[in-house]
């Protein structure tokens, strides 16, 4: 085969591979042909393209559900994409109304800056900093001024805005919608105008806002319309509800190695493959090989899950800490031993066991503590207890709730 033909074949193979990894786990892609064109220009001419993702710094830390988008951004970086990591320090003052049943409370500029710095500290555990530009949308939205903001509002009408499902429900229910909330999707779309983004990615719940970027790029004659890629919402540890701090089913990026490793091992075997698809850096072919091994009995699901737990824990900590967490988990859970290290609390007797569980941060309330005791989930010095009214006298105790929560209690 002539050299030129071989080169063309190799380029086509790279484009196919790139499309396959970019499509991986996606819920929906709008204008996939444009993404293919961008890949082709990269492999044929070395031309890079931009991929935007916006994050409002409304909380100081991220959980694994947030990192689904980060992993997709990292995939684009492998195939010629330069990431525009947008921190919405201006739009965070409004609050994204997506999925909200009421107007969100406004954050202070000081809290937004603290949260934004926390985001920057965490995202580069996944993204390549040399292929990432961190931008803050206050830098250009502040420059819009009153005239620019008025011009922006003329590009869309109220009837179209009320086509959004959450706005429509609130309007019909007579629940207040502030004008600033109508501005939010316009401002998110204007970010794409200013940045001239080639692609924007977000969750499936962001579709309206993502399409606004295409609409405004057209309205402002940018000369391009961004492709849109939407990722599904990651299920939490329960495998049913979306991962959420409020639901308590999350794995925080800042979790200690032992906690992160143990939480990942607690997910179901079926949910494990979902996490592999959306969070693992292993290729689809490698994941297919793991699935085949489990199906034909040459691989045990627990071993595959342990490998996933090691991979993710290593990403946010280190390989050494991940393997130490695995050894500790094996020592504690496989051999019914207690951890070498745990939080210690000092109290005075007599002390009601339910209050101990709350004050030692093992349960969130005394009613939950009673439920845990009824279910046989509470142990003192590795012995199950059943008395909800138990009073601890002076002494030292190791109190355990479930498989992973331990505390050393000293009662004087």
N, C-alpha and C positions, 0 to 999 in steps of 0.2 A: 504494500500500500504506500503511495507517495506520502512524503512528510507532511505536505499541506493537508491531505485528507486525514492523516492521523491526528493532526492538531485539531481539525474540526470535530473529529469524533471525540477527542478528549474534552473539548469545550462542551459539547452536547452532554457528555456524561456528567461533567461537573454541574451543569445547569440542572439536569434531572436530579442529581443528588441534593443540590441546594434547595430546589423546590420541595423535595420530599421532606427534608428536615424542617423547612419553614412551615410546611403544611401540618407538621406533626402536632397533634393535640388541638389544632385550631377548631373553633366553633363555626367561623364564617370568615371568608375573604371576599372583599369587594374590589374588583379590578385586578384580578390575579394576573391578567395579561401584562399589566404594567410592571408587576414584580418580576415576571419572566424577562421582560425587556431590560430592566435594571440589572438583573443577573447577567444577561448576555453582554451588556456593555461593560460590566466589570471584568468578565472572563476574557472578552475579546480585546478591550482597550485599556483595562485597568482603571476605569472610571468608577469612583465611589459614589454612593448615594446616601441620603439621610433618612434615618428612622426616628420618629419622635414618640416619646411616651411621657405623659404628664402625671405628676404625683403631687397632690395637695398635702402639705405637711401638717395634717390635723392631729397627729399623734406622734410621740417621740420614737416609736419603734415599729418595726415591720414584722409580720409573721410569714410563714411559708406560702400562704395564699397570695400575698403581694409579690413574692418572688417568681411566680409563674410568668409574669410579664418580663421580669429581668432575665429569665432564662431564654425567652424568645428573642429579646434584644441581643443577648450574647450569641445566639445562633446567627442572627443577621450579621454580627461583627465578623463571624467566620467566613461570610460570603459577600464581603465588600461593603457592608453597611457601616456608616458612622452614626453613632447614637446621639440624639439630642435629648438628654435627660433633663426634662423640664420640671423645675420645682415651682409650683404655683403659689408663690408667696403673696401675689395680689389676689388671685381667685380664692385662696384659702380664707381670705377675710369675708368672702360671701358665703362659702361653703357649698360644695357640690350638692344640688338638690336631688340627684339621681336616687330613686328608691325611697326618698324621705317623705314621710306623711305630714311633716310640719317644717317650718323654717328653722334652720340650724342656728345654734348660738355662735356669735362672732368670736373669733380668736384674737388675742392681742398680738400686735406686731412682734413683741418680745418673745412670746411663746412660739410663734411661727418660725422665727429665726433659730431658736433652740431646736425645734423639731427638724428644720431643714438641715442643720449641721449633722444631726443624728442620722438622717437619711444618707447624706453624703458619706458618712463613716461606714455605713453598712452595705451600700450597693456595690462598692468596688471589690467585695468578696466574690462577686459574680461577673461584673462587667470589666472589660479591658479599659483601663483609664486612658490609654493612648488612642483609643478609638471612640472616646466619649467626650462630649462637651456638656458640662452642666450649665444650664441657663435658668434665670429667674424671670418670670413674666412681668414682674413689676417694672423691670428695666425698660420695657417698651409700652406697657399699658399706661403707666404714669405719663408718658409723653403724648398719649392720644389727646388728652385735654377734652374739654367739654364739646368742642366742635367735632373732634374725631369720634367721640362716643356717640354723639347724635347721628353722625353718618353711619356708624356701625348698626344702630338700631333700625335704620331704613332698609337694611338688606333682608329683613325677615319680618313676618307679621304675627300678630297675636293668635290668629286662627291656626297657623302652622305650628306655633309653639304649643298650643293646647292639644296637638296630636300626640305629644309625649304622654305615655300611659300614666305616669305618676302625676303630672300636672292635670291631666284630664280627670283622674279620680278625685284629686283634691278640689278641683273646681266644681265638680258635680256634688261633692259632699259639703260644699260651702266652707272649706278649710282655706285659710288665708294663704296666698302666694304673693310674695313680695316682688316688686319690679326687679330688684337686684338678682333674684333667682332666674328671671327671664334673661338677664344679662349673662349669666354664667356660661351657657352653651355658646353664646356669641363670642365671649372672650376666649373660650377654649378654642373655638374655630379661628379666631383672629391670631392666636399663637401660631397656627399653621401658615397663615398669611405672612406674618413677620419672618418666620423661620424658613419659609419656602420648602417645607417638608415634602419628601417624596412618598413616605409611608408613615402612617400613624397606627399604633397598636393600643388596645385597651381591652377591658372585659366586655362580655356580652351585654352587660347592663349599661354600657357607655355608647351604644350604637348611635343614638340620636346626636350626641355630642361629637362623635367621630365623623359622622356624615356632614356635620356643620362645617368642618374644616374643608371638605371638598367643595361645599356650596360657596363658602367665602373666598376660597382661592379663585373660583370662577368669577365671583362678583367683583373682586379686586384685580382681576386680570393678571394673576401671578404667572400665567403661562403654563401651568400644570395643575392637575388635580391629584391629590394624594390618594394612593391606594390605602385601603383600610383592612386591618387584620384584627379579628376579635378572638380572645382566648376565653375558655370556660372558667367559671368560678370554681375554685378547688374546694372539695368537700373536706370537712374537718375530721377529727379523730373518730367521730361517731359514724362517719361514712354516709350521713344523710344531709345534715345542715351544712351550709357553706362555712368555711373556716372563719371564726369570728372570736374576738376577745370577749365580747359580751356574752357569747354562748359557752365560753370556757372550753371549746374544742380545738384550740389552736396550738401551734408550735411556734414560739417566738424565735426570730433570728438571734436574739440576745439570750436565749435559754442557755443554762449551764450545759456542758457536754453530757453529763449523766442524764439530765432531764430530757434533752433533745433525743439522745439515743433511745432511751426507754420509751418515749412517746411514739417514736417511729415504729418501734417493735410492737406497739400495742394496736396498730391498725390491722384491719382484717386482711386476709390473703387476697381477696378480690380488689380491695382498695389499693393494695400495694402496687398493682400494675398501673393504676391511674397516677400514682405518685411517680413511678418510674417514667411514664410517658411525659409528664409535665415538669418534673423536677430533676431527673437524672441527666447527667452529661453523656451517658452511654448512648450509642447510636441505636436507631430502630432495629437494625439487623442484630445487634448484640442483645437487645431486649427480646426480640423474637426467639433467639437461641435460648435465653433463660426460660421463656415460656415453654418452649419445646421440651427442655430438660425437666421442668416440673410436671408437664403432662405425661411424659414417658417414664417418670419415676427415677430418673438419674440425678435429679436435684430435689432437695427437700425445700418446700416453700419457706421454712424458717431460715435456712441458710441464705436464700435469695434476699429475704427481708433484712437479714443482718448486714448483707453487703450494701443494701440501700442505706441503712442507718449509718454505717461507717462512712459511706460517700458523703452524705449530707452533713453529718457532724464534722467531718474533716474540712468541708468547705467553709464552715463558719467558725471553726476553731483550728485544729491542726490534726494531722494523722495520728500523732502520738496521743493527743487527748481523746480522740475518737476510739482508739484501740484500748486505752485505759478505761474508758466508759464501758466498752464491751466486756472487758474483764470484770469490772465491778458489777455489771448487770448479771453476768453469769454467776458470780460468787454469791450475790444477794438472792437472786430469784431461782436459779437452778439448784442451789444448795440450801435454800431457806436460811441464809445468814443475813446479818444486819450490815448496813454500810459502815465503812471505816470512818466516814465523816458525815456529820449531820448537824443541823441547827440545835443549839442548846437554849433552854429557857428555865428561869428560876422563879418559883412561886412559893407562897406560904400555905400551910395546911390549915383546915381541911379544904380540899379543892375538888369541885364537881367535874367529873370526866368530860362532860359536854363542853364546859367552859375551857377546859384544858385544850381540847381539839380546836376551838375557835382562836384562843389566844396564841396558840403555837402555829397558827396559819395552816392547819391541817384540814379544816372545814371552814365554810363561809358563815355558818350560823349554828346555833344550838339545835335548831330543828333538823338541819342536815346531819349534825353529829348524831342525833338520836336515830335517824334513818340508817346511817352507816353502821351503828351498833346493832340495830335490829337485823340488818343484812349480813351480819357476821364479818364486816370488813375491818373492824378495829381490833388490834392486838396490843397487849401490854406485856413487854418482855417476851414476845413471840407466842403469847397465849391469847386466844380469842376471848373476848368478854361479851356478855349479854345483858349486864345490868346497866340500864340507862341512868340510874341514880347513883352510880358508884362514886365514892369519895376517896380521893388519894390522900394517904397519910404521909408523914415525913419519909423521905427516901429518894432514890434515884430510879427512873424508869425510862425504858425505850418504848415510845408510843408509835404505833404504825396504823395508817389508814390505807387500805388497798395494797397494791403491790409496790408503789413507788414513793409514798409519803412517809417520812420518818422524822422524829424529833426526840431529843434527849431532854427529859423533864427532871429537874431537881426541885424537890419540895422540902422546905425547911419548916 
